[in-house]
Amino acid sequence: MALRARAVPGNVPGDLFVDDRCISCDTCRRLAPATFGGGEDERAFVAAQPADGEARRRALLALVSCPVAAIGSASGAGVREASRAFPVALAPEARDVLDCGYAAESSFGAASWLLLRPAGNVLVDSPRFAAPLAERVRALGGARLMFLSHRDDVADHARWAEALGCARVLHARDVTAATRGVELRLEGDDPVRLADDLLAIPVPGHTPGSAALLFRETYLFTGDHLWGDAEGRLGASRAVCWWDWGEQIRSMERLAAHRFEWVIPGHGRPWRAPTVEAAQAAVRALAAEMRER
């Protein structure tokens, strides 16, 4: 529970506030940019109290999702409802991709996603385990697979696998003691077809076993390999490349051959191109820029 006595100085007066336990993960700004301020790598604060019901709803989704409970509401109005709202649609035009909220501190607030599919739903990376979220996921059909994009953002994967009975997918190069129980291990650097509409694409660089997941040749889930920013640009950073920058560049170049419109990361902002060709061109341009750094 956030504490008013520890509220950060930047908060504007009103019901909502952020306290000094914020870890600068950007979860709240991704979910409710109209309410929460600060740069993407800076500690958050309440820049504007919600002006209407939708802004309040988004702000409360951020409160529920905060991995360290650093967001508080003096009144508590609507918090219970928000806790039962996840997962929520990525966008009105992308209702088969749901944001799970409930970010985990162990994953530094990384986002996780639920893909709705007639052949069985898929969790992409692991949210914090929470009973209200588990209840809603079960009501939506549970999950057949959990795709773990890399070793950093596995959070409560074991609890989710047990609760949902889903098989976990992770590249063998990123298996650690914490994930040695995963059921399916990817090998090598060639793409692996998991289903007609699911393609696992190894993208080593950020970690040795980083992998992206392509869903319906539309949505590309990228973990920490590639992301959008608040200005609508694609990005990747040497500063958060934990293994090999050269390999990450080569992975980026190979990724541009695939067809997609959305980039949906673990950290950073979802990004959408107007066409497949524009998405491919943006990734190629980023790869060229990375070679200059």
N, C-alpha and C positions, 0 to 999 in steps of 0.2 A: 504494500500500500504506500503510495506517495505521501510525503509529509509536507504540509504547508510550511512548517517551521524551517524546512530545508529548501524552499522554493528558490529557484535561480532569479537573479535580479532582473533579467530581461522580460519576465512575464508581465503582460498587461493585466490590469485588475479585472477580476471576474471569477467565474465558477471554476474554470479549468486552469491548471498550472503544471509546470514541470519542475521536479526537484533535482538536486545536485547529484543524484545517482545515474543520470543520463550518461550513456556510453557512446554517444555520437554515432549511432548505427544508421540513422536516417529513416528508420521504419515509419515514424510518425509523419514526417514530411512527405514520404511516398504516398501514404494513405490519405492524409489531410493537409495538403500544402497550403490551403487557405487559412488554416489555424496556426500551424507550427512554423516557426522561423529558424534562421541560422543556415550556414552553408552545409553542404552535404557531408562534410567531415567534421562539423562543429557540433558542440552541445546544443540541443534544441531548447526552445522556449515557446511560450504561447505569444505569438505576434499579434493575433486578433481573436477575440472571443467569437464563437460561431454566430453568424448573422441570421441563420435560418435553420429550419429543421434538417435539411440535407447536410448542411455544414456541421451541425451538431452530431448527426449520425456518423459522418466520416471521422470526426474527432474522437468519438467514443470507440469506434473500431480501432483507431490508433492507440487509445488508452488500453484496450484489451490486449492488443498485439505487443505492446512494449515489453521487451525481454527482461527488463529489470524493474518493472512496476514503478517507473519514474514519473508517470503522468497521473495526476489526481483530479478529482471532481469534488468540490466542497459539498454539493447537494447530493451527488450520487444518482441523480435522475437519469434514467435510461441506460445505466451501466449494465444492469442485469440483462436487459434485452440485447445489448450489443454483444455480450458474452456468448449469446446463443445465435448470433447472426451468421457467423462464419460456418462454411466458406462462402465467399461472395464473388460474383462474376468479375472477371478482369475488366470488362467493358461491356456496354450494351450489345455490341456487335460480336462479342467473344464470350458467349454464355456457356460454352463447353469447357472453358478454362476458368477455374475458381481459385481465388487467393485464400489460403488457409488461415492467414493471420497467425496469432499465437507464436510469435517469434521466440527463439530460444537464446539465452545468453551464451550457451556453449557454442552456438553457431554465429555469434556476434550479430544477432538480429536478422539472419538471412531469411529471405522469403521462401515459402514452400507452396506448392500448387497441386490442385486436384484436377485431373483431366477426366471428363465424363465421356465414356465410350460404351456403346452397346456390347462390345466384346469384353468388357471389364475395365473399371476405372483404374487410373494410375496416379499415385502420389509421386511428385517430383520433389526430392529432398524432404527432410523431416521437420515438421513443426514441433513446438513444445507439446508434450502430451497434456491434454485437457479433456475432462469428461464431456463438457458441452460440445466440443468440436468432434470428439469421437462419436457421439450420438448423432450429430448431423451427417457425418461422413457415412455412417452405417445406413441412415435413412436415404442417402443418395445412391446406395448400392455398394458401399464399402470400397475396397481397392483390391485389385488382383496383383498389381506390381507396385513396388516402391523403387523408383530410379534415383540412385544417389549419385549426384554429379561429380563429387570428389570427396576426399576424406575429411574436409573441414566442416561441412554443413550436415553432419549426420544426426546431430541432436538426439532425440529420443526414438531413434529408428527401431530399436529392439522392442520397445513397448508397443509401438504402432504395429510392428509385424505380428506380435503376439495377439494384439487386440483385433486385428483385421484379417489375420491369416494370409497376409500377402507375402509374395516372394520378393526379396531385395536384389537389386542389380547394382553392381559396383565394379569398376575396373580393377583387375587383379593387382595392378601396380599401386593402388591406393588402399588396399586392404591392410588394416592394422589390427592390433589386439582387440580394439573396441568393435571391429566389424568382421572379425573372422567367421562369424556365423552367417554371413550373407549367402543366399542360396544360388545366385547366378553371378559368375565372374566373367567380365569381358576380358579378352586377350588381344594383344597387338594393337595396331593403329588403323586397321581397316574398319569401315562402318559395319555394324551388325544389325540385321533386320530382326527386330523383336516381334513385330506383327506387321500386317499390311500397312498400317498407318503410323507405325512407330519405328524410327531409325536411330540407333545409338551411334554417335559419332565421336570417337576418341579425339581429344584436343589437348594432348600433353603440353605442359608449359607452366601454368599456374601451379599445378602439382603433376607428378609423373603420370597419374591415372585420371586426370580431368577428362570428362566426357560430356558432350551435349546430347540432348534428345530432341529429335525433330518429330513433330506431331502433325499429321495430315498435310505435310509440305506447306504449312502455314505458320506454325508456332515453333520457334527454336528456343529451347530452354538451355541456358548457357552456364549455369553455376557462376563461378568467378572468372570465367575465361573472357567474357565480353558483356558489356552492359550499356544501357542508355543513361544519360545524365539529365539533370533538371533543365538544361538548355536544349534538349532534344537532339543531342549528338551521341554517336557511338563512342565508346571508350574502352581502353585497356591500359594497365599501368605496370611499369617495371617495378614500382614501389611495392606492389602487392603480388608480385610474381615470386612464389616461394621455391621454385625449382629451376627453370631454365627459360630465359627470355627468348633466346634464339628458337627454341622448340615452340614457344608460344606463337612467335611470328609465323613459323612454318605451318602450324596448326590453323592459324587465322587465314592464311592464303588458301589452304585446302578447303576450309569451311565455305569460302565464297563460291565454290562450285555447286553448293546445295541450294534448293529452292525453298524460300521462306519469306514471310512478310513481317512477322513479329520477332523481336529479340526479347526474351523474358529471363532476366538474370536472378541469381540469388541475392546479390548485393547490387544496388543501383536501381534505375528506373526502367520499367518496360518501354520498349521503343518500337515504333511501327513505321514501315516504309509504304509509300503509295503503291508500289508494285514490287514484284519479285526482283525484277531487274535493278530497281533502285536499291533494294536491300543488298544485293550482291555487289553492286558498285560501291556502296558505302563500306562494306567489309573490306573490299580490295583497297580502297583508299586508306582505311585505317591501318591495314597491314603495311602499306607503303610508308605511312607516317611512322609506324613502329620501328621500321628499319632505320629511320633517321635519328632515333633517340639514342 
